[in-house]
Amino acid sequence: MNDLSGGFESPARDAANAFRAIFEAMARPGTIQRVAGSAAPGLSPAAATVLLTLTDTTTPLHLAGGLDSLPLRRWIAFHSGAPAATAEQAAFALGRWPDLHPLSRFSIGQPAYPDRAATLIVEIDRLDNNGPRLTGPGIRDSIRLSLPETAAFQQNHDLFPLGFDVILTCGDRLAALPRSTIVKDA
């Protein structure tokens, strides 16, 4: 793979389909959506697709841990142009769950501007509908979702309307956990 490969084959159609899947995941927390169409060095197709769809030259991006690599930085520079940022400056942050800690580094927004919070794109090894129980806006009754932990998501919800949002990615699948979602232990 080189810096120029891995983008959408049909940018308008593929970006629209990916945006719809991400939107559905955010609107219906815990539902798993399939996305495809892109490949980036060291990333799942879902994470690469999220980057292509949601980042551009105006969205500071923090790469955490092992995902902060020269090949990925070059791919991002060519495909989206998202500027590199510290965790504190990031509109989006990409990494594995342990590499994103401490989570307190990321913006949770401000009372007058809760929309200025960071969105964490978390690469995980397993994504299925087992695990903690989720309730809240967009969820009929409840749904279960495999999460890397529960305490951090519970603490994040306690900050609502502030707090960060999360997109979990694994292979060609993604799910979202907005800050409004209530997480209860399995």
Residue frames relative to the residue before (quaternion, step in Angstrom):
aa qw qx qy qz dx dy dz
M 1.0000 0.0000 0.0000 0.0000 0.00 0.00 0.00
N 0.1159 -0.7783 0.6115 0.0825 3.56 -1.04 0.76
D 0.7523 -0.4238 0.2746 0.4231 3.54 -1.36 0.16
L 0.7141 0.4769 -0.2563 0.4438 3.57 1.07 -0.68
S 0.6611 0.5021 -0.3172 0.4585 3.60 1.17 -0.37
G 0.6855 0.5316 -0.3468 0.3566 3.53 -1.33 0.16
G 0.5261 0.6275 -0.4223 0.3887 3.58 1.23 0.08
F 0.6958 -0.4343 0.3444 0.4567 3.55 -1.30 -0.02
E 0.4732 -0.6648 0.5017 0.2870 3.57 -1.03 0.83
S 0.7623 0.1002 -0.0436 0.6379 3.54 1.02 -0.88
P 0.3085 -0.8298 0.4225 0.1941 3.60 0.26 1.28
A 0.6901 0.4770 -0.3115 0.4462 3.63 0.74 -0.91
R 0.7029 0.4580 -0.2710 0.4719 3.59 0.81 -1.00
D 0.6940 0.4881 -0.2877 0.4443 3.58 0.81 -1.01
A 0.6522 0.5028 -0.3167 0.4706 3.60 0.99 -0.80
A 0.6406 0.5195 -0.3262 0.4619 3.60 0.99 -0.78
N 0.6601 0.4937 -0.3053 0.4768 3.60 0.94 -0.85
A 0.6617 0.4972 -0.3092 0.4683 3.58 0.94 -0.85
F 0.6415 0.5229 -0.3305 0.4536 3.59 0.93 -0.85
R 0.6409 0.5256 -0.3213 0.4580 3.57 0.98 -0.84
A 0.6588 0.5018 -0.3100 0.4669 3.60 0.94 -0.85
I 0.6560 0.4924 -0.3125 0.4791 3.60 0.95 -0.84
F 0.6347 0.5284 -0.3163 0.4668 3.58 0.98 -0.86
E 0.6534 0.5059 -0.3083 0.4712 3.60 0.93 -0.90
A 0.6481 0.5179 -0.3176 0.4592 3.58 0.96 -0.85
M 0.6752 0.4766 -0.2940 0.4802 3.61 0.96 -0.80
A 0.6836 0.4920 -0.2836 0.4584 3.58 0.98 -0.83
R 0.7724 0.2070 -0.0988 0.5923 3.57 1.18 -0.62
P 0.1891 -0.8309 0.5124 0.1064 3.58 0.40 1.24
G 0.7798 0.3309 -0.2615 0.4627 3.53 -1.04 0.86
T 0.5914 0.5385 -0.3903 0.4560 3.59 1.18 -0.26
I 0.3284 -0.7488 0.5481 0.1761 3.55 -1.00 0.84
Q 0.1386 -0.7906 0.5958 0.0275 3.53 -0.81 1.11
R 0.3095 -0.7231 0.5814 0.2080 3.58 -1.14 0.60
V 0.0047 0.7732 -0.6337 0.0234 3.53 -1.05 0.88
A 0.0139 0.7874 -0.6159 0.0234 3.54 -1.15 0.55
G 0.5163 0.6884 -0.4402 0.2566 3.49 -1.31 -0.05
S 0.7954 0.1948 -0.1446 0.5555 3.59 1.17 -0.09
A 0.1124 -0.7670 0.6292 0.0557 3.51 -1.30 0.45
A 0.0274 -0.7879 0.6149 -0.0193 3.56 -0.97 0.91
P 0.6241 -0.5660 0.3790 0.3829 3.59 -1.09 0.61
G 0.8622 0.1184 -0.1102 0.4800 3.56 -0.76 1.10
L 0.6732 0.4864 -0.2974 0.4710 3.61 1.24 0.03
S 0.5315 -0.5610 0.5145 0.3715 3.51 -1.32 0.36
P 0.6254 -0.5250 0.4013 0.4149 3.61 -1.18 0.39
A 0.6318 0.5382 -0.3429 0.4399 3.60 1.02 -0.71
A 0.6669 0.4894 -0.3096 0.4689 3.61 0.88 -0.88
A 0.6408 0.5157 -0.3250 0.4667 3.59 0.96 -0.83
T 0.6553 0.5131 -0.3067 0.4617 3.58 0.98 -0.85
V 0.6292 0.5195 -0.3358 0.4706 3.60 0.99 -0.78
L 0.6523 0.5124 -0.3223 0.4562 3.60 0.91 -0.86
L 0.6754 0.4964 -0.3009 0.4549 3.58 0.87 -0.92
T 0.7071 0.4838 -0.2543 0.4487 3.56 1.05 -0.78
L 0.8201 0.3148 -0.1292 0.4600 3.59 0.86 -0.94
T 0.7279 0.4057 -0.2663 0.4844 3.62 1.13 -0.28
D 0.0464 0.7602 -0.6473 0.0307 3.50 -1.27 0.60
T 0.7816 -0.3620 0.2319 0.4519 3.58 -1.24 -0.22
T 0.6899 0.4648 -0.2792 0.4797 3.60 1.24 -0.19
T 0.6754 0.4845 -0.2867 0.4764 3.61 1.26 0.00
P 0.2951 -0.7728 0.5366 0.1666 3.60 -0.23 1.25
L 0.1291 -0.8117 0.5697 0.0037 3.55 -0.85 1.09
H 0.1780 -0.7630 0.6156 0.0849 3.54 -0.91 1.00
L 0.1675 -0.7554 0.6272 0.0890 3.56 -0.93 0.98
A 0.1848 -0.8221 0.5350 0.0608 3.58 -0.68 1.11
G 0.8655 0.1400 -0.0969 0.4711 3.53 -1.20 0.67
G 0.8539 -0.1420 0.1304 0.4835 3.52 -1.08 -0.85
L 0.6073 0.5558 -0.3680 0.4323 3.60 1.18 -0.26
D 0.5781 0.5436 -0.3838 0.4723 3.57 1.27 -0.13
S 0.2475 0.7741 -0.5313 0.2392 3.54 0.18 1.34
L 0.6238 -0.5559 0.4014 0.3752 3.56 -1.20 0.53
P 0.6557 0.5000 -0.3487 0.4454 3.66 0.84 -0.78
L 0.6694 0.4762 -0.3124 0.4769 3.62 0.95 -0.79
R 0.6233 0.5350 -0.3464 0.4531 3.61 0.95 -0.76
R 0.6668 0.4932 -0.3047 0.4683 3.59 0.96 -0.83
W 0.6214 0.5369 -0.3335 0.4631 3.58 1.04 -0.80
I 0.6642 0.4968 -0.2981 0.4724 3.58 0.92 -0.95
A 0.6337 0.5400 -0.3338 0.4421 3.59 0.93 -0.89
F 0.7044 0.4536 -0.2734 0.4726 3.59 0.92 -0.84
H 0.7799 0.4097 -0.2044 0.4269 3.59 0.74 -1.05
S 0.8278 0.1425 -0.0837 0.5362 3.62 0.92 -0.72
G 0.3437 -0.7664 0.4826 0.2482 3.58 1.12 -0.52
A 0.3342 0.7552 -0.5064 0.2481 3.60 1.23 0.23
P 0.3848 -0.7412 0.4974 0.2348 3.60 -0.71 1.01
A 0.5195 -0.6239 0.4885 0.3196 3.55 -1.12 0.76
A 0.0337 -0.8102 0.5843 -0.0309 3.56 -1.02 0.84
T 0.5152 -0.5688 0.5204 0.3745 3.52 -1.30 0.29
A 0.6807 -0.4696 0.3551 0.4360 3.57 -1.25 0.25
E 0.6658 0.5270 -0.2987 0.4356 3.58 0.97 -0.86
Q 0.7223 0.4384 -0.2342 0.4809 3.60 1.10 -0.67
A 0.5456 0.7020 -0.3590 0.2840 3.57 1.21 -0.52
A 0.3146 -0.6764 0.6332 0.2064 3.50 -1.19 0.77
F 0.7612 0.1068 -0.0523 0.6376 3.55 1.22 -0.71
A 0.0707 -0.7619 0.6420 0.0485 3.53 -1.17 0.67
L 0.1360 -0.7939 0.5915 0.0363 3.54 -0.97 0.93
G 0.3785 0.7172 -0.5311 0.2455 3.56 -0.87 0.95
R 0.5720 -0.5004 0.4879 0.4294 3.48 -1.37 -0.11
W 0.6931 -0.5248 0.2996 0.3930 3.57 -1.12 0.69
P 0.7005 0.4526 -0.3151 0.4530 3.68 0.68 -0.90
D 0.6603 0.5285 -0.3114 0.4333 3.60 1.04 -0.70
L 0.6352 0.5344 -0.3299 0.4496 3.59 1.18 -0.39
H 0.5765 0.6006 -0.3779 0.4051 3.60 1.21 -0.30
P 0.5474 -0.1822 -0.8167 -0.0143 1.54 -2.12 1.31
L 0.5184 -0.6761 0.4459 0.2744 3.53 -0.97 0.94
S 0.5554 0.6344 -0.3792 0.3813 3.57 1.19 -0.48
R 0.5363 0.6294 -0.3974 0.3979 3.61 1.27 -0.19
F 0.6922 0.5020 -0.2725 0.4411 3.57 1.11 -0.65
S 0.5691 -0.6142 0.4350 0.3312 3.53 -1.13 0.75
I 0.1941 -0.7636 0.6066 0.1064 3.54 -1.06 0.85
G 0.5986 -0.5539 0.3525 0.4589 3.56 1.32 0.19
Q 0.3683 -0.6810 0.5781 0.2576 3.54 -1.34 -0.15
P 0.6672 -0.5164 0.3268 0.4258 3.61 -1.06 0.54
A 0.7181 0.4175 -0.2587 0.4931 3.61 0.94 -0.79
Y 0.7900 0.1974 -0.0847 0.5742 3.60 1.24 -0.48
P 0.0207 -0.8351 0.5496 0.0064 3.62 0.47 1.10
D 0.5840 0.5983 -0.3638 0.4108 3.59 1.22 -0.40
R 0.6048 0.5670 -0.3554 0.4319 3.60 1.23 -0.13
A 0.3987 0.7111 -0.4740 0.3327 3.56 1.21 0.47
A 0.5372 -0.6145 0.4741 0.3302 3.55 -1.25 0.45
T 0.2415 -0.6994 0.6458 0.1881 3.51 -1.35 0.44
L 0.2248 -0.7798 0.5747 0.1049 3.55 -0.76 1.09
I 0.1677 -0.7450 0.6400 0.0850 3.56 -0.87 1.02
V 0.0685 -0.8472 0.5257 -0.0333 3.55 -0.29 1.31
E 0.2681 -0.7442 0.5957 0.1391 3.55 -0.71 1.14
I 0.0163 0.8011 -0.5966 0.0447 3.57 -0.73 1.07
D 0.5538 -0.6459 0.4294 0.3027 3.56 -1.25 0.46
R 0.7886 0.1593 -0.0698 0.5897 3.58 1.18 -0.49
L 0.0465 0.7780 -0.6245 0.0503 3.55 -0.94 0.92
D 0.2970 0.7287 -0.5655 0.2468 3.54 -0.43 1.26
N 0.5824 -0.6052 0.4257 0.3366 3.55 -1.30 0.16
N 0.4644 0.5741 -0.5110 0.4400 3.51 0.72 1.25
G 0.5843 0.5878 -0.4183 0.3716 3.56 -1.09 0.58
P 0.8217 -0.2106 0.1606 0.5047 3.56 -1.20 -0.55
R 0.4564 -0.6776 0.5156 0.2583 3.52 -1.24 0.63
L 0.1852 -0.7808 0.5922 0.0727 3.54 -0.92 0.99
T 0.0193 0.7599 -0.6496 0.0166 3.55 -1.12 0.79
G 0.4818 0.6748 -0.4839 0.2800 3.54 -1.28 0.18
P 0.7970 -0.3006 0.2115 0.4793 3.56 -1.31 -0.21
G 0.8079 0.2576 -0.2195 0.4824 3.55 -0.96 0.97
I 0.6900 0.4255 -0.2705 0.5192 3.58 1.28 -0.09
R 0.2769 -0.7383 0.5913 0.1689 3.55 -0.73 1.05
D 0.8182 -0.0054 -0.0756 0.5699 3.58 -0.60 1.16
S 0.6449 -0.4747 0.3568 0.4810 3.62 -0.07 -1.25
I 0.1149 -0.7520 0.6437 0.0836 3.52 -1.36 0.27
R 0.3194 -0.7320 0.5651 0.2071 3.56 -1.16 0.53
L 0.0042 -0.7923 0.6099 -0.0193 3.54 -1.17 0.67
S 0.4569 -0.6566 0.5237 0.2930 3.55 -1.00 0.83
L 0.0191 -0.7980 0.6008 -0.0421 3.56 -0.72 1.12
P 0.5671 -0.6081 0.4191 0.3648 3.60 -1.09 0.51
E 0.7589 -0.1136 0.0590 0.6384 3.59 1.29 -0.42
T 0.4138 -0.7111 0.4963 0.2773 3.60 -1.20 0.18
A 0.6073 0.6134 -0.3646 0.3493 3.61 0.92 -0.87
A 0.6711 0.5041 -0.3141 0.4437 3.61 0.82 -0.91
F 0.6714 0.4835 -0.3016 0.4738 3.60 1.00 -0.77
Q 0.6169 0.5257 -0.3416 0.4757 3.59 1.10 -0.63
Q 0.6594 0.4995 -0.2990 0.4756 3.57 0.96 -0.88
N 0.6322 0.5311 -0.3267 0.4599 3.56 1.02 -0.79
H 0.6536 0.5094 -0.3175 0.4610 3.60 0.93 -0.85
D 0.6180 0.5671 -0.3429 0.4230 3.60 1.05 -0.72
L 0.6438 0.5249 -0.3113 0.4617 3.60 1.23 -0.40
F 0.4171 0.7512 -0.4456 0.2515 3.59 1.27 -0.35
P 0.5104 -0.1083 -0.8526 0.0305 1.70 -1.96 1.57
L 0.5373 0.5736 -0.4305 0.4438 3.59 1.22 0.10
G 0.4533 0.6783 -0.5052 0.2813 3.57 -1.29 0.07
F 0.4892 -0.6517 0.4935 0.3040 3.55 -1.25 0.39
D 0.3490 -0.6865 0.5917 0.2383 3.54 -1.33 0.35
V 0.2163 -0.7924 0.5632 0.0898 3.58 -1.15 0.62
I 0.0973 -0.7283 0.6747 0.0694 3.51 -1.18 0.80
L 0.2030 -0.7763 0.5903 0.0883 3.56 -0.67 1.16
T 0.0619 -0.8088 0.5848 0.0068 3.59 -0.88 0.94
C 0.0984 0.7615 -0.6325 0.1020 3.53 -1.12 0.82
G 0.8190 -0.0344 -0.0063 0.5727 3.59 -0.54 1.13
D 0.7587 -0.3184 0.2557 0.5076 3.58 -0.75 -1.03
R 0.6042 0.5615 -0.3430 0.4495 3.59 1.24 0.43
L 0.0286 -0.7769 0.6283 0.0301 3.52 -1.25 0.52
A 0.0521 -0.7432 0.6651 0.0512 3.51 -1.35 0.41
A 0.2669 -0.7779 0.5496 0.1472 3.57 -1.14 0.54
L 0.1239 -0.7589 0.6365 0.0599 3.48 -1.27 0.58
P 0.1522 -0.8011 0.5741 0.0739 3.59 0.02 1.27
R 0.6594 -0.5358 0.3640 0.3815 3.58 -1.22 0.48
S 0.6154 0.5669 -0.3429 0.4270 3.61 1.20 -0.43
T 0.5649 0.6249 -0.3793 0.3828 3.61 1.23 -0.28
I 0.3044 -0.7299 0.5897 0.1640 3.54 -1.00 0.94
V 0.1388 -0.7965 0.5876 0.0339 3.58 -0.77 1.10
K 0.0294 -0.7878 0.6151 -0.0108 3.56 -0.82 1.04
D 0.5918 -0.5821 0.4210 0.3655 3.56 -1.06 0.75
A 0.5979 -0.5723 0.4277 0.3633 3.52 -1.18 0.71
